[in-house]
Amino acid sequence: MRISNLYKVPATLMVLALLGCGSGGIKQQAQDVEKLSLLDTTPFIPTQEFDEKTSTYLPYEAMPNPYLELKGRIDKDAVTKFIQARRLFRSGSYQQADVMLSQVVALDNKLSGPWVMRGDIELKKDKLEPAIEHFKKAIEVNPKNVNAYIKLAKTQRLLGKFLEAQNTYTDALTVWRDFPEAHLNLGILYDIYLNHPLRAQKHMQAYQFLTGEKDKEVAAWISEIQKRTGLKTSLTKQ
């Protein structure tokens, strides 16, 4: 699987996707690991409505990414410094990038993007716990930053916190029910780490459904899961 590609953002959307403004508090997923439970994600599986008058299924209208629909004025200096921080990050100058991000936050503390990049910097240094705190801060600043949820869940998975990761993907789908990458990564988590192949099958099919059935690797994975579950289900209705 080309898992690393799931976290890339088109260059034309980079500034928007990382600098979206917002305010609010992150939902507490759980105070203690013992209290965590597997959350129900079946309500987020896309379904097509049936039109009884025409006896056909209606085309599915996917929910747009709420993060990219955010509007607001961003300080020009903050944007310039963020772009500089991104260049420093890409060149491997992580300390200088972090200093630049501190300046961005000082200019506008309602930006969640700097916290996401700070989390990425910690990941590059193999410091997973600090990365988690930065991703959580990004979500606290802007609960609609769907990219932060994905990165947070991925890092939780790397730490073996599989139920926390499942809860985080669920939170992401609560924000954007048609988030393709959340469905796919949740499917991977279910199949490999939580031993729930049928749930994995449904969410991988949701990913394929939302992306036009284009990913051959995911299609092959679904086929392999179907052999184990014995259920050849499909979300596409004619």
N, C-alpha and C positions, 0 to 999 in steps of 0.2 A: 504493500500500500504506500502511496505517496503522501504519507501523513504530514510531512513537513510543509507541503504545499497548501494545506488547509488553513494555514495561518497567514498567508500572504494577502496583501491588499493591493489592488491596482494603484499604480503611482498617481493617476489622476484623482483618486479619491483619498490619498494618504492624509493630506492636511485636514480635510473635512472629517474623515473617519477617526482621526486621533485628536482633533481639537474641538469636537462638539461640546457645546456648553450645556449645562444642566445643573440641577440641585436636587438634593434629597438624601435619604439615608439608606444604606444597604440593609436588606432584611437579614436578621440573624438566622443562619441556617441551623445552628445547634450550639448549645453551650458546652455540652459534653459529648464525646464520641459515643458513649453508651446510649444516648438519647436519639441518635441518628436512626433513620429508617429509610427504606427504599420508597421513594415517592412515586405516585402513579403518573406516568407520562402518556398513557393512552389517549387522554383528551386532546393531545397536541398532534395526533396523527391526522393528516389532511384527509377529508372525505368529500366526495362530490354529491351534491344534492340531486334528487330525482324529481323531474318535472312530470307530474301525473298527466297533464294535459297533452304533452307531446310524447310521453312514454320514453323519454331520453334523459340521460344524465347531463346536468348543466356543466359548462366549463368551470373549472376551479379558479377562483380569484384569490391569488396568494396575497397575504398581508405584506405590505412594503416594509422595508427595514426602518423602524422608527428612529433609529440613531441618525440615519442619513437625511431624515426629514426635519431635523432640528434646525432652527434658524436663530440667529443672534449675531450681534456685532462683536468681532474679536479684535483686540488691540493689535495694530500692525506690527509693533515691536515684538509682541509675543509670538506672532506668526513667524517673523524673521528669525527670532532666536530658536524657535522650535525647529525650523528647517535646518539651521546651523547644527542644532543638537542631533538631528537625524543624520546629517552628513558625518559628524564625529562618531556617532554610533556605528555607522556602516564601515568606517575606517578602522574601527577597533579602539578608538580613543574614548573608552567608557567613562573615565573619571572626568575628562573635560566635558563630555556630553552631559553627565549628571550635574555639573556646575551650571551649564547652560540651562538645563531644565529647571534648576532652582530659581533662576532668574525669570523663567517663563511663569512659574507658579507665583512668584512675587508680583508679577505684573497683573495676573488674573488667576485667582484661586478657584475659579469655577470651571477650569479646564481639566478634563479627565485624561486627555492624551499624554501629558507629561508623566503621569503616574503609571500609565501602561508602559511607556518606554523605560521608565525606571525599573519596572518589573522585568523587562526584557534584559536590561543591563545586569541585574542580579542573576538572571538565568545564565547569561554568558559566563558569569563567575562561579556558576554551580552553587549559588546560594539560594536554595529553593524557598526556605521559610521567609526571608526578606522579600523575595519576589511575590509570594502570596500576599503579604501585607500591602505591597504597592498595588497589586491588582484589586484587592478589596477596597483600597482607598479610591481607586479610579471609579469603581462602582458606587461608592458612597457619594462621590462628587457628582456623578452622572449615572443614575440607574439604567439609562437606556444605552449605555455603551456596551453593546453586545459583544464586541471584540474582547473586552476585559473579562467577560464571563468565560469565554472559550479558553483564554490563557490561564485564568485562575483554575479552571477544572483540569486542564492539562497538567498544571504543576501539582495539583492535589493528587492526581493519578500517579505522577512520578514519585511522590512521597508514599505511595501505597494507601492513600486516603480515598478509597474507591467510593464509599458511600457519600462522602463529602463532595466528591466530583460529580456523582449522580445528582445530588441535590443542586449543585451549581448549574449543571446543564438544564435541569428542570426550571431553575430561576430564569435562565436565558430564554427558554421556550415560553415562559410566562410573559416575558417582555416582547418576544417576537416568535409567535407560534410556528411560523414558516421559515425559521432559520435553518437553512440546509446543513451548514457545518455542525450545528448543535445536534441535529438529528443523526448525522453520520457518526460523529464522535461518541454520541450516546450509544449508538448501535455497537461501536467497537468496544466501548466500556462494558456493555451488557454481555457481549459474546466472549471476550477474552478474560475479563477480570471478575465478572459477577455471575457467570454461568447462567445467563438467561437468554438462550438462543432465540426463542420466539419473540421476545421483546426486541432483541437485536435485529431480527429479520424485519419487523415492522418499521423500525426507525431507519434502517438502511433503505427500505423500499420508499419511505417518505422522502429521503434524500434524493433518490433516483427520480421520484415523481416530481419533486420541486425543481430539479435541474434538467428535466427533459430526457431522462434515461440515457445520459451520454457517457457515464463512467463505466467502462468495460470491466475494470478491476473490481468495482463494487458489485457489478452484476454477477461476476464470477463468485464473489464472496457470498452473495445472497443465495446463489444456486447451491453452494456447498452447505450453507446453513439449512436450506430447505430439505436437503437429504437427511439431515439430523432431526429436524422437527417433523418431517413427513407432511408438511403443509405448504402447498404451492399457492400462496395468496398473492394478490396483486391489488394495488390501489387505483389502477387505471380502469375506468369504466367506459364502455362504448355506448 
